[in-house]
Amino acid sequence: MTTVAVPLPSGEQVLTLSPDSRTRVFAFDALAGQSFGYDFRALTAGAAATLYLIDSQGNRLNYPQSCSGDFSYTLSSAGRYYL
């Protein structure tokens, strides 16, 4: 099965993962020096989720990030990023 990246609009987003959809991939374009961040708000009891930030070369830029609290990262180069 191939997962297609969905464009991630700027601004606040509310995203929902359903149990039958274990992976969602979002893409966004950024300039060098821009910051990316999220404020995780809620997770259904008993559920778990992990976020990865990946650059256009396929490099994972963060350690597996559990979905709790806040996360921010300053992007070092311009390009397309995946979450």
N, C-alpha and C positions, 0 to 999 in steps of 0.2 A: 504494500500500500504506500502510495506517495502522499506526503503532506505538503500542501501548498501554503505559502506564506500569504497572510491577509494583510493589506495595508493597515497600519496603525495610525489613526488620525492624531494630531496633536491635541493637547488638552486632556481633561479628565475623562476617563473611560471606565465603564462598568462592564466587566467581562464575567461570563459564567461558563464553567466547565461542567459538562454532564458526565455521569459515570461511564457512558458508552463512548465517550470521546476523550480518550486519555491524553491526546497531544493536540495542542493548538500552536501554530506558529504565526507570529506577527512580524512584519517588516516595517522599518522606517529609515528614512534618509537623514543624515546628520552631517554637520560640518565639524572639522577638527576643533576641539576645545569646548564643544557643546556638552552639556550635562544631560544625562538621562536618569530618571528616577521613578520609583513607584512607592505608593503608600498602601500597603496591604491592609484590607479592612476586615474581611471575614472568610471563614472556611467552615463548611458544614461539619458538624461533629463526626469524628471518626475518619474524615477525609484527609488526604495529604497532597501537597502539590510542591513542585520544585521548578524554579525559573533558571534559565540559562541565557546569558547575553553573548551573542556570537557575531563576529565581524564579517565583512564581505569575503574574507579569505578562508572562512570556516574555523577561525580560532575562537575557542571559548574564552571569554574575557573575565569571567567570574567563577568562583567556586560554586558548586551547586548551592543555590540560594533557596532556603525553605521559605514558604510563603507566610512570613510573619514579620511584622514591623515594617520598617522602611528600608529602601535600597537606593543607592545613587552611585553613578559612575560617570567620570569625565571621559569623553571619547577622544582618543588621541589622533584619529585621522578621519578625513571626510569619506563618506561612502554609505552603503546600505548595511544596516544592522538588523539582526533577527533576535526575537525574544520568544 
